[in-house]
C-alpha cells in the first residue's frame, strides 16, 4: 500500500448498476405494509415521493432519472449495529426500493450508545423487528426484506444473489471475509466499513479491475491483537461517520455518479479529526478475485481466522482453562491465583475473587505475581486475558492460563445470577 495524497479525477465514475435481480430468497416486508411484495416492473414516483425526494432531484447529478435508479435498487445490509444503523436510515430516507437486513441479534442496552436506529423501548426486541418499525416510520415506500439469520458459508450466496449492492456492517473478521468472497463470486460491489475506538475506515471492494478485501488483508490478524468493540470500546459517533460514508458510496454506485472508493482505503481519526487515504492495488494472485477463480466453495471462516492469526503470531495456542475446570479447581482447594485484567469500572459490575490489574498495567506489575503458583487470568470475553497470558509466557511465567470465554462464560456456565454487561 502506498499513500494516495490526491486521487481527485483519477478514479472514473461508476456506471449505473445494470442487470438487477428482483427476487429474494426470503419474504419481503414492506415498511408501510408488512408482508406485501415490492412492486415489479419499471418504477415510477407518486406525488408524495416527488415531494419527499425533491432535494435529491434538484441535484443535477441525481434528477428524476437517478431517483428512479435508487427506487429500483436492492441493497443488502449485513449487520444492523453501529455501522448498519446509519446505513439503513440514510438508505431508507434516500428511497432505496428494497433494503435487505441480515441480523439475528436482539437490541441490548449497551447498543444504544452508538446504534442510533434503536431506542430504549426497543431493548430486548429482535433488531430486525425494531429496524422495520423505524424504517416504516421514516419512509413507508421502502420494502424491508428481513434475513433473521447469521450469514454463513452455506447461505451466503443465496442471500447475496438477490441484491445489487452489499454493505458490510459486520463487526468480526469471519463475516468480513465471507461477505467479500460471496461478493467476488457473484460480482457484487462490497461497501466496506469498520471501526475501532476513535478510528474508522471505509472502501469499496469487488468492482471491475478493483481490489477485494483479501487484496488488502490476505490473512486476518492474530485474534489476541484484535479486541472486540466490547473489549476496546468505541466512540459512539465514529460508526455514525463511517456508516454515513458507506451509505454515500452506496448511493453513488446506484446512480453511477462520482468517484467511489475503488482501490482506496479511507482512514478516519476522530481524536485528531483527520482523514487519510491509502491506495489499495489489486493483487493479481488473489485467491478470491483473480479472473481464473472457478470454485464457489467457501472455507470454514472461523477456522481460517483462528489459523491465520496463529500463523501470523508464529506461536502455539494460548493456554486456557474453561469455567467448569476453574470451578472444579477452586472447589478442590487448589492454590490458584486469579487476575482480572479488565478496567476498574468493569470490576465493579461483576467479579471473581481476584486481583485487579488492568491489561495495560501488567508489564509494570510483574513483581506482584508469584511465579510458583498457578495463575488464571480473565477479562470480559477472553480477548484481553489471552493477550495477557501471551505476555506473561514471554516473561517467563510457566503456570499461567486464561479463562476461555471470560467472565461472561462464567456467568453462563457457573453463576447465572452474576450481572452481565
C-alpha positions as CSV (number, residue, x, y, z in Angstrom):
1,X,0.0,0.0,0.0
2,X,1.2,3.5,-0.8
3,X,0.0,6.8,0.2
4,X,-2.6,8.4,-2.1
5,X,-2.4,12.2,-1.5
6,X,-4.7,13.3,-4.3
7,X,-6.8,11.0,-6.3
8,X,-9.3,13.6,-7.5
9,X,-10.3,12.9,-11.0
10,X,-8.2,9.7,-11.3
11,X,-10.9,7.3,-10.4
12,X,-13.7,7.1,-13.1
13,X,-17.3,7.4,-12.0
14,X,-19.0,4.1,-11.7
15,X,-21.5,3.0,-14.3
16,X,-25.2,2.8,-13.1
17,X,-25.9,-0.7,-11.8
18,X,-27.3,-3.0,-14.5
19,X,-28.9,-6.4,-14.6
20,X,-30.7,-6.0,-11.3
21,X,-32.3,-9.1,-9.8
22,X,-35.8,-8.5,-8.4
23,X,-36.1,-11.8,-6.5
24,X,-35.1,-12.6,-3.0
25,X,-34.8,-15.8,-1.0
26,X,-37.0,-14.6,1.8
27,X,-40.4,-12.9,2.1
28,X,-40.1,-9.1,1.9
29,X,-41.8,-6.9,4.4
30,X,-42.9,-3.5,3.0
31,X,-42.1,-0.9,5.6
32,X,-45.6,0.5,5.3
33,X,-47.4,-2.8,4.6
34,X,-45.6,-5.7,6.2
35,X,-45.8,-8.9,4.2
36,X,-46.5,-7.5,0.8
37,X,-44.1,-7.7,-2.1
38,X,-42.2,-4.9,-3.7
39,X,-43.7,-3.6,-7.0
40,X,-42.3,-5.2,-10.1
41,X,-41.6,-3.7,-13.5
42,X,-40.4,-0.1,-14.2
43,X,-40.7,2.1,-11.1
44,X,-42.4,5.4,-11.1
45,X,-42.7,8.2,-8.5
46,X,-46.0,9.2,-7.0
47,X,-46.8,12.8,-5.8
48,X,-45.8,12.0,-2.3
49,X,-42.4,10.6,-3.4
50,X,-41.7,13.6,-5.7
51,X,-42.2,15.9,-2.7
52,X,-40.2,13.6,-0.4
53,X,-37.2,13.3,-2.7
54,X,-37.3,16.8,-4.1
55,X,-34.0,17.9,-2.6
56,X,-32.4,14.9,-4.3
57,X,-33.9,15.5,-7.7
58,X,-32.9,19.2,-7.8
59,X,-29.3,17.9,-7.9
60,X,-28.1,17.8,-11.5
61,X,-26.1,14.6,-10.6
62,X,-29.3,12.9,-9.5
63,X,-32.5,14.3,-11.1
64,X,-35.6,12.1,-11.6
65,X,-33.6,9.5,-13.5
66,X,-31.2,9.0,-10.6
67,X,-34.1,8.8,-8.1
68,X,-35.7,6.2,-10.1
69,X,-32.5,4.2,-10.1
70,X,-32.4,4.5,-6.3
71,X,-36.0,3.2,-6.1
72,X,-35.2,0.3,-8.4
73,X,-32.1,-0.8,-6.4
74,X,-31.8,-3.6,-4.0
75,X,-29.2,-3.2,-1.2
76,X,-28.2,-5.9,1.3
77,X,-27.1,-4.7,4.7
78,X,-25.1,-7.3,6.7
79,X,-25.4,-6.3,10.3
80,X,-27.8,-3.8,12.0
81,X,-25.4,-2.5,14.6
82,X,-23.3,0.6,14.9
83,X,-22.4,0.8,11.2
84,X,-25.7,-0.7,10.0
85,X,-27.9,1.9,11.8
86,X,-26.8,5.0,9.8
87,X,-26.6,3.0,6.6
88,X,-30.1,1.7,7.0
89,X,-31.5,5.1,8.0
90,X,-29.9,7.0,5.2
91,X,-30.6,4.5,2.5
92,X,-34.2,4.3,3.6
93,X,-34.5,8.1,3.7
94,X,-33.0,8.2,0.2
95,X,-35.7,5.9,-1.1
96,X,-33.8,2.6,-1.9
97,X,-36.6,0.3,-3.1
98,X,-35.5,-2.9,-1.4
99,X,-33.4,-3.0,1.7
100,X,-32.4,-6.4,2.9
101,X,-31.1,-6.7,6.5
102,X,-29.1,-9.7,7.8
103,X,-29.1,-9.9,11.6
104,X,-30.1,-12.4,14.2
105,X,-29.4,-10.4,17.3
106,X,-31.6,-8.5,19.8
107,X,-31.3,-4.9,21.0
108,X,-29.2,-4.6,24.2
109,X,-28.9,-1.6,26.4
110,X,-25.2,-1.4,25.7
111,X,-26.1,-0.9,22.0
112,X,-27.8,2.4,22.4
113,X,-24.6,4.4,22.8
114,X,-23.9,4.1,19.1
115,X,-26.7,2.1,17.3
116,X,-29.0,5.1,16.6
117,X,-31.7,3.1,14.8
118,X,-32.9,1.8,18.2
119,X,-34.4,3.4,21.3
120,X,-34.8,2.4,24.9
121,X,-38.2,0.9,24.2
122,X,-36.5,-1.5,21.7
123,X,-34.3,-3.2,24.3
124,X,-34.9,-6.9,24.2
125,X,-36.6,-6.9,20.8
126,X,-35.1,-8.5,17.7
127,X,-33.0,-5.9,15.9
128,X,-34.8,-6.6,12.6
129,X,-38.2,-6.0,14.1
130,X,-37.1,-2.7,15.6
131,X,-35.5,-1.7,12.3
132,X,-38.6,-2.5,10.3
133,X,-40.7,-0.3,12.7
134,X,-38.2,2.6,12.5
135,X,-37.9,2.4,8.7
136,X,-41.7,2.2,8.4
137,X,-41.9,5.5,10.3
138,X,-39.1,7.1,8.3
139,X,-40.1,6.0,4.8
140,X,-43.1,3.7,4.2
141,X,-42.1,3.4,0.5
142,X,-39.2,1.2,1.3
143,X,-39.5,-2.6,1.2
144,X,-37.5,-4.2,4.1
145,X,-36.5,-7.8,3.5
146,X,-35.6,-9.4,6.8
147,X,-33.0,-12.2,6.9
148,X,-33.3,-13.4,10.5
149,X,-30.1,-15.5,10.2
150,X,-26.4,-15.3,10.7
151,X,-24.6,-15.1,7.4
152,X,-22.8,-18.4,6.8
153,X,-20.9,-20.1,4.0
154,X,-24.0,-22.3,3.5
155,X,-26.5,-19.4,2.9
156,X,-24.3,-16.5,1.8
157,X,-24.7,-17.0,-2.0
158,X,-28.5,-17.4,-1.7
159,X,-28.8,-14.3,0.4
160,X,-26.4,-12.0,-1.5
161,X,-27.6,-13.0,-5.0
162,X,-30.9,-11.1,-4.7
163,X,-29.3,-7.7,-4.4
164,X,-27.3,-5.1,-6.4
165,X,-25.0,-3.8,-3.7
166,X,-23.9,-5.3,-0.4
167,X,-23.0,-3.1,2.6
168,X,-20.8,-4.8,5.2
169,X,-21.7,-3.6,8.6
170,X,-20.3,-6.6,10.4
171,X,-18.0,-6.4,13.4
172,X,-15.9,-9.6,13.0
173,X,-13.3,-10.9,10.6
174,X,-15.0,-14.2,9.6
175,X,-18.1,-12.4,8.4
176,X,-16.0,-9.7,6.6
177,X,-14.1,-12.4,4.7
178,X,-17.3,-14.3,3.9
179,X,-19.1,-11.1,2.6
180,X,-16.0,-10.3,0.4
181,X,-15.8,-13.8,-1.0
182,X,-19.6,-14.0,-1.8
183,X,-19.5,-10.7,-3.5
184,X,-16.4,-11.7,-5.5
185,X,-18.1,-14.9,-6.7
186,X,-21.4,-13.1,-7.6
187,X,-19.8,-9.9,-9.0
188,X,-21.5,-7.6,-6.4
189,X,-19.9,-4.4,-5.0
190,X,-18.9,-4.8,-1.3
191,X,-19.1,-1.5,0.5
192,X,-16.8,-2.0,3.5
193,X,-16.5,-0.2,6.8
194,X,-15.0,-0.9,10.2
195,X,-14.4,1.0,13.5
196,X,-12.1,0.7,16.4
197,X,-12.0,3.1,19.4
198,X,-11.7,6.5,17.8
199,X,-10.8,5.3,14.3
200,X,-12.6,4.0,11.3
201,X,-12.0,3.0,7.7
202,X,-14.1,2.5,4.6
203,X,-13.6,1.3,1.0
204,X,-15.5,-0.3,-1.9
205,X,-14.4,-3.7,-3.0
206,X,-15.4,-6.0,-5.8
207,X,-15.6,-3.6,-8.6
208,X,-14.2,-4.4,-12.0
209,X,-10.4,-4.2,-12.1
210,X,-10.5,-3.2,-8.4
211,X,-9.2,-5.0,-5.3
212,X,-11.2,-7.1,-2.9
213,X,-10.9,-7.2,0.9
214,X,-8.4,-10.1,0.6
215,X,-6.1,-7.9,-1.6
216,X,-5.9,-5.6,1.4
217,X,-5.8,-8.2,4.2
218,X,-4.7,-11.6,2.8
219,X,-4.7,-13.0,6.3
220,X,-6.6,-12.0,9.5
221,X,-4.5,-10.6,12.4
222,X,-3.8,-12.6,15.5
223,X,-7.0,-12.8,17.5
224,X,-5.3,-11.6,20.7
225,X,-4.3,-8.4,18.9
226,X,-7.8,-7.5,17.8
227,X,-10.1,-6.9,20.8
228,X,-13.8,-6.5,20.0
229,X,-15.8,-3.3,20.4
230,X,-16.9,-4.5,23.8
231,X,-13.3,-5.1,24.8
232,X,-11.7,-2.0,23.4
233,X,-14.6,0.4,23.3
234,X,-15.7,2.8,20.5
235,X,-16.6,6.4,20.4
236,X,-20.3,6.3,19.6
237,X,-20.2,8.9,16.7
238,X,-17.4,7.1,14.8
239,X,-19.7,4.3,13.4
240,X,-22.1,7.1,12.5
241,X,-19.5,8.8,10.5
242,X,-18.2,5.7,8.8
243,X,-21.7,4.3,8.2
244,X,-22.7,7.6,6.6
245,X,-19.8,7.3,4.2
246,X,-20.9,3.7,3.4
247,X,-24.4,5.0,2.6
248,X,-23.0,7.8,0.4
249,X,-20.8,5.3,-1.5
250,X,-23.8,3.0,-2.0
251,X,-25.9,5.8,-3.5
252,X,-23.1,6.8,-5.8
253,X,-22.8,3.2,-7.0
254,X,-26.5,3.1,-7.7
255,X,-26.8,6.3,-9.7
256,X,-23.4,5.9,-11.3
257,X,-22.0,9.3,-10.4
258,X,-18.9,10.5,-8.6
259,X,-15.6,8.8,-7.7
260,X,-16.2,5.9,-5.3
261,X,-13.6,4.4,-3.0
262,X,-12.4,1.8,-5.5
263,X,-8.7,1.0,-4.9
264,X,-8.7,3.4,-2.0
265,X,-8.9,2.9,1.8
266,X,-10.2,6.0,3.6
267,X,-8.9,6.2,7.2
268,X,-10.6,8.5,9.8
269,X,-9.2,9.5,13.2
270,X,-11.7,11.3,15.4
271,X,-9.2,12.3,18.0
272,X,-7.1,14.2,15.5
273,X,-10.1,14.9,13.3
274,X,-8.1,13.8,10.2
275,X,-8.9,11.8,7.1
276,X,-6.1,10.0,5.3
277,X,-6.2,7.8,2.1
278,X,-4.2,4.8,1.1
279,X,-4.1,3.2,-2.3
280,X,-5.0,-0.5,-2.4
281,X,-3.8,-2.2,-5.5
282,X,-5.5,-5.3,-6.9
283,X,-3.5,-8.4,-6.2
284,X,-3.3,-10.4,-9.5
285,X,-2.6,-13.6,-7.5
286,X,-5.5,-13.1,-5.0
287,X,-7.1,-16.5,-4.4
288,X,-10.6,-14.9,-4.5
289,X,-10.9,-12.1,-7.0
290,X,-8.4,-13.3,-9.7
291,X,-10.1,-13.9,-13.1
292,X,-9.1,-17.5,-13.0
293,X,-11.2,-18.3,-10.0
294,X,-13.6,-21.1,-10.7
295,X,-14.7,-22.6,-7.4
296,X,-17.8,-21.4,-5.5
297,X,-16.9,-23.3,-2.3
298,X,-16.1,-21.4,0.8
299,X,-13.7,-22.3,3.7
300,X,-14.6,-22.5,7.4
301,X,-14.2,-18.8,8.1
302,X,-14.0,-19.3,11.9
303,X,-11.1,-21.7,11.5
304,X,-9.5,-19.6,8.8
305,X,-9.4,-16.6,11.2
306,X,-8.1,-18.7,14.0
307,X,-5.4,-20.4,11.9
308,X,-4.4,-17.1,10.2
309,X,-4.0,-15.5,13.5
310,X,-1.9,-18.3,14.8
311,X,0.4,-18.4,11.8
312,X,0.8,-14.6,11.9
313,X,1.8,-14.8,15.6
314,X,4.2,-17.6,14.9
315,X,3.4,-19.2,18.3
316,X,1.3,-22.1,19.7
317,X,-2.2,-21.6,21.1
318,X,-2.6,-19.6,24.3
319,X,-3.0,-21.9,27.4
320,X,-6.6,-21.7,28.5
321,X,-8.9,-23.1,31.2
322,X,-12.7,-23.5,30.9
323,X,-15.1,-22.1,33.6
324,X,-16.0,-25.6,34.7
325,X,-12.4,-26.6,35.0
326,X,-11.6,-23.5,37.1
327,X,-14.6,-24.1,39.3
328,X,-13.5,-27.7,39.9
329,X,-10.0,-26.5,40.8
330,X,-11.3,-23.9,43.2
331,X,-13.7,-26.4,44.8
332,X,-10.8,-28.8,45.3
333,X,-8.9,-26.1,47.2
334,X,-6.3,-25.6,44.5
335,X,-3.7,-22.9,45.0
336,X,-4.9,-20.8,42.2
337,X,-4.2,-17.1,41.9
338,X,-6.8,-15.2,39.7
339,X,-6.1,-11.9,37.9
340,X,-8.7,-9.6,36.5
341,X,-7.3,-7.6,33.6
342,X,-10.4,-5.6,32.9
343,X,-10.9,-1.9,33.8
344,X,-11.9,-0.8,37.3
345,X,-15.5,0.1,36.2
346,X,-16.0,-3.4,34.8
347,X,-14.7,-5.0,38.0
348,X,-17.4,-3.0,39.9
349,X,-20.1,-4.6,37.8
350,X,-19.1,-8.2,38.4
351,X,-16.0,-10.1,39.6
352,X,-14.4,-13.3,40.8
353,X,-12.3,-13.4,43.9
354,X,-9.2,-11.9,42.2
355,X,-6.6,-9.2,42.0
356,X,-7.4,-6.4,39.6
357,X,-4.6,-5.5,37.3
358,X,-5.8,-3.8,34.1
359,X,-4.1,-5.2,31.0
360,X,-2.1,-2.0,30.3
361,X,-0.5,-2.3,33.8
362,X,0.6,-6.0,33.5
363,X,4.1,-5.2,32.3
364,X,4.8,-2.8,35.3
365,X,3.4,-5.2,37.9
366,X,5.1,-8.4,37.3
367,X,6.7,-8.2,40.8
368,X,3.1,-8.5,42.2
369,X,2.8,-12.0,40.8
370,X,4.0,-15.3,42.3
371,X,5.7,-17.4,39.7
372,X,5.4,-20.5,41.9
373,X,1.6,-20.5,41.9
374,X,-1.0,-21.4,39.2
375,X,-2.2,-18.1,37.7
376,X,-5.5,-17.8,35.9
377,X,-6.3,-14.5,34.0
378,X,-9.7,-13.4,33.0
379,X,-11.4,-10.5,31.3
380,X,-14.9,-10.0,29.8
381,X,-14.8,-12.4,26.9
382,X,-11.2,-13.8,26.8
383,X,-9.5,-11.5,24.3
384,X,-7.6,-9.3,26.8
385,X,-6.8,-12.3,29.0
386,X,-5.3,-14.2,26.1
387,X,-3.1,-11.2,25.3
388,X,-2.0,-11.0,29.0
389,X,-1.2,-14.7,29.1
390,X,0.9,-14.5,25.9
391,X,2.8,-11.6,27.5
392,X,3.3,-13.5,30.8
393,X,4.5,-16.6,29.0
394,X,7.0,-14.4,27.2
395,X,8.1,-13.0,30.5
396,X,8.9,-16.5,31.8
397,X,5.7,-17.4,33.6
398,X,5.1,-21.1,33.1
399,X,2.0,-21.9,35.2
400,X,-0.5,-19.4,33.6
401,X,-3.8,-19.8,31.8
402,X,-6.6,-17.6,30.6
403,X,-10.3,-18.2,31.3
404,X,-11.9,-19.2,28.0
405,X,-14.9,-17.0,27.2
406,X,-14.1,-14.7,30.1
407,X,-16.4,-13.7,32.9
408,X,-19.4,-13.9,30.6
409,X,-18.8,-17.6,30.1
410,X,-18.5,-18.0,33.9
411,X,-21.9,-16.3,34.3
412,X,-23.4,-18.5,31.6
413,X,-22.0,-21.8,32.8
414,X,-21.4,-21.4,36.6
415,X,-23.2,-18.4,38.1
416,X,-26.4,-17.3,36.2
417,X,-27.1,-14.7,38.9
418,X,-23.9,-12.8,38.0
419,X,-24.6,-9.4,36.3
420,X,-23.7,-9.3,32.6
421,X,-22.7,-6.3,30.5
